[in-house]
Each structure stands twice: as structure tokens, then as C-alpha cells.
Amino acid sequence: MEKVSSKFRKVKAKFTTREGLIGDYDYATLFIPKIPLYSDWKQRNAGQLISTQPFFGLNDSMPLLLGAILGLQHALAMLAGIMTPPIIISGVANFDVDTTQYLVSASLIISGLLSMIQITRFHFYKTPYYLGTGLVSMVGTSFATITIVTKAIPMMYLNGQCPTAEDGTRLACPDGYGSLLGTAACCSLLEITLSFMPPKVLQKVFPPIVTGPVVLLIGTHLVETGIANLVGGCGEGNICQIGRHSAPWGAAQFIGLGFLVYFTIILSEKWGSPIMKSCAVIVGLLVGCIVAAACGYFTHDGIDAAPAVTFPWVKTFKLSVYGPAVLPMLAVFVVLMMEAIGDITATCDVSRTNVEGKEYESRIQGGVLADGLNGCLAALMTMTPVSTFAQNNGVISITKCASRTVGYWCCFFLIVMGVFAKFAAALVAIPKPVLGGMTTFLFTSVAVSGIRIIATTPFTRRDRFVLTASLMFGLGSVLIPDWFSFVFTYDGDNNGLQGFFDAIVLVMETGFAVTGFLGVILNLVLPQELDDNMTADMDVYEQQIVTDDVAVSSSSEDNKSGDRGDVKLNTFKAEA
């Protein structure tokens, strides 16, 4: 009874006192931008940083207003990444506006709900295993699936699994989308199973030399989609009708709208406030939308027709398994697993928790298990697999707030954004050149992440050979997408054999899949060898201990990061 009374008094104080509602946090630091010349002059005269904010740990109490503001900041930082996949996938599957709006809403709601699993962290009774990280590990719809959809759906149209009109026009293909959801739900079992393996074993089988090229090619392929939207989105040689304007594909006005988004993102990064910097992509999108609306590139018909609210399962898709997509989807879940390990390590670092030892390994195990389970649940809730988002680590670092309270606030805002269908309708109505300016920037950042992962490898002759051999066919498939389509000429009625051939073609023409499989095989088959440059490479490696999402100097004394670097370096020496 005493515990209940104490809890009630704390809740009452949270809602009725100034300390509980507002606190003494310096809110101005979140919103004041860096004014050119003036901010530098003020800092020089102060002789130091203007203010130092307190750090909020995982379970620290914080004012309601601050929690809500920082939660909204996290939600805005995630918004662009969450809304982009369903919009692009809907375009590939030729869905109508109503279905596209539903998928965007479902993506927001599902991301909010499944993030709660990661944040809460459940312990399995009488076992050493957990579900979730217990950190501010937010999840959102993964970009990696887009590459499979853009390859698999066109293949379904060619073999008759997706409907086509008499004049050759491709109709909506909900069953094709449902088959990819079913495939994802089944393939998620791989990540769920691998979550019970020690992280060191996983990192040995899937080291940066394997996962880096995969992430690089995912981003490289997606940039093509973003640029196509930036220049009009209607296909080369066609006339694009956007709002009340019509112009040929690649017209200057379309490129200008996309460049405006790009330029605004740079300005936000240079002079924006902390909130603007963490949401720079959304700021660029907002400015682009304002200018596009003022110039007549917006149409509000879809917004007017959209319902007031929506929920998951308002629209459903027939689930099945599309055989040719199984191997590429398995590769996706391996990539998602390695991304999760890197993101969780980065979150531990910025949250000032242990980055080695049993607690750290339990967070990795729980996070990877939740990531796999979330992929299955997302598919059952009509959305493609989700992944752990990296941009929230930047928000934690900027705001010095790792409190899980903020994570729950973020989930609340994501769910509210998704439930109100008019909001999703407004996102779907964004002109393609504006959307392309934002998505191209996001997709390029994915490619850069791949480069950064590759850069963590101390380059020996063997590493360069593995990287070259694994990238060869992957880069080829990105540059010439249909290079393997004419290898098999079978035209019989054996559906099983045709499906087998389609699976091979899909793997060979999906750049990140063929690169990933080759990378795993070559990394296990070819032994590490010492060469003349080995010592120099290892010296560089000692100074650059990089996780998948945060680079930490090995000489740093914070959070035992240096100890983690020694462990990784010793592992590398043992392999050599």
C-alpha cells in the first residue's frame, strides 16, 4: 500500500508542479539557430560554450514538456525514413492513392508500436535471454526491402502473377505485395535464430568486409530511384503532370525543386538549431513543399478524399511465399541483423552504458531478437520489414538525453501521425521532385554508411581481393540491371523449374544479394595473410575503433571505448 501511495504522489507531482511539468532545462538551446557571424562573435567573447545541459540516463526522470519536445524531435528525425519505403513500393506495385495513404499510415503506426518492444526489454523467465535492448532503439521501415520489391514485382508482371490490362498497362498488384510480405515473415526466422548466437561469432561470419559492400550497393541502387523522382518521376521521354504544371522528364523546374530541398538541408546543417540539424531532411522537405504549393505543383484532391483516421489491417493483402525472393530476403535479414548490432552498440555508447561485458551482450542479443521478431510482426501487420534506425543516436548525442521516457514519447507521436490519415495523405501528395530531393539525400547517406563500414577494415592484400571479387557482379547489376535476364531461355509449362530460374536471375540481378553471398563465401575460404602493409594498416586500425554507427578513438577514456578497441584489434591479430 505504501508503494502505491508513493507512486501516486510522484505522478501527482509530475502533473501539478513546475519541476514536474517544465523543470529548469534551458529550452532555448534546442531552438536557437547559429546566426552567421553573430554566434561566432558571442562565443568568442564568452570564451566558452554558452551552456552545458545535464545528461539524462536511461531511467532518469525528466519534465513532461522536455520529454514531449525531445520525443517529437526523434519522431521528426525518423519521419522521412519511415514514409519513403511505402511510397516507393506503392509506385512499383501500381497501387492507387488510397492504398498508398494506408501504407504510409500503417508504416508510422507499426514503427511506433514495434519500437516499444525494443525500448521496454522483456526478460525470458529462468533464461539468460531478453527481447529488446532497453535503450532508445527506435525502429522504422527498412530501405533494404525496396531493392527486392523493385526487382521482384516487375518479374511478377512478366510471368503473369501480377495483372496487366489488354493494352499492356500494368494494374495494381496487391497479391504480389502480399507474397513479398509472406516471404519476409518466413525469412525473419533466420534473424530470430541467429540472435541466440554470441555476437563475436556473428561478427566473424559477417565482418565489415562483407556487410559494408552490401550496404553500399543497397544505397547505390536506391539513389537511382531518388534521382528518377527528382527529375519528374514519369520516365525518360515522357511528359510529367505535377499539379497544374506539365513538363518533360528532366525539366529545369523539376530539378530546381529537388535542388531547393538539397540546398535547404545544407543550410540547416550549417546554421540550424540542434532540433533543425537532427531534422534537417524534414526541414528541407517542408521548404520544398511550401515553394511547390505556392507555385501550383501541389494537388489536395487526395487529402480531401482521405478518411479522418485509419488503423492497421484496414486493408489486407493475401499472404504467400514468392520462391525467387527467398534468398535475397534472407540476405536482407542478415544485413538488418548486422545493422542492428552496430546501431545498438552506438546507442550504448551515446547512452553512456557498457559497450562490453554481459550486460552489453544481452542488449545485443535482445535487440537482434526483437529486430527479427519485429520484421515478422511488421509483415503480418501489412508492412515490409523494419530495422533499427541510426539517426536517433545523433539526436541522443546532441540533446544529451538517453531517457527511455523520450523513446515512449516518440512512439506516441509516430502512432498519432499514423492514425490521423489526413497526415499520411499530405505526405503522399508531396510532388515527386520534392520527394526525390529528400530521398536522394537519404539514399546517398545509406551508400556513405556502407563506405564507412568498409573503411573500418584494415586493408590487407587479401581484404582488397575479397572486396573486389564480391563487388564485381554487384556493381555490374546496378549499372546494367537486366544483365542476367537472358541466360535462361526456358519457356515450358513447368512452374517449379521456371521459379527456380527466376530465383537465380533475381539473386544475380539484385546487387547487394550476390555481393553478400560472394563476400561470405570468400571471407570464410580465403585466409587472412600478413603482408608488407599489414603493420601500417593495423596502426591505423588501432586509432580508429569504429562501430556501425559511431566512430570512437581508441585512446578515448570514455565508457571503456578503448577497451573495446583492444578486444577487436586482438581478434583481428588472431585471425591474421
Secondary structure, 3 states (H helix, E strand, C coil): CHHHHHHHHHHHHHHHCHHHHCCCCCCHHHHCCCCCCHHHHHHHHHCCCCCCCCCECCCCCCCHHHHHHHHHHHHHHHHHHHHHHHHHHHHHCCCCHHHHHHHHHHHHHHHHHHHHHHHHCEECCCCCCEECCCCCCCEEECCHHHHHHHHHHHHHHHCCCCCECCCCCECCCHHHHHHHHHHHHHHHHHHHHHCCCCHHHHHHHCCHHHHHHHHHHHHHHHHHHHHHHHCCCCCCCCEEEECCEEEECCCHHHHHHHHHHHHHHHHHHHHCCHHHHHCHHHHHHHHHHHHHHHCCCCCCHHHHHCCCECCCCCCCCCCCCCHHHHHHHHHHHHHHHHHHHHHHHHHHHHCCCCCCCHHHHHHHHHHHHHHHHHHHHHHHCCCCCEEECCHHHHHHHHHCECCHHHHHHHHHHHHHHHHEHHHHHHHHCCCHHHHHHHHHHHHHHHHHHHHHHHHCCCCCHHHHHHHHHHHHHHHHHHHCCCCCCCCCCCCCCCHHHHHHHHHHHHHHHCHHHHHHHHHHHHHHHCCCCCCCCHHHHHHHHHHCEECCCCEECCCCCHHHHHHHHHHHHHHHHHHC
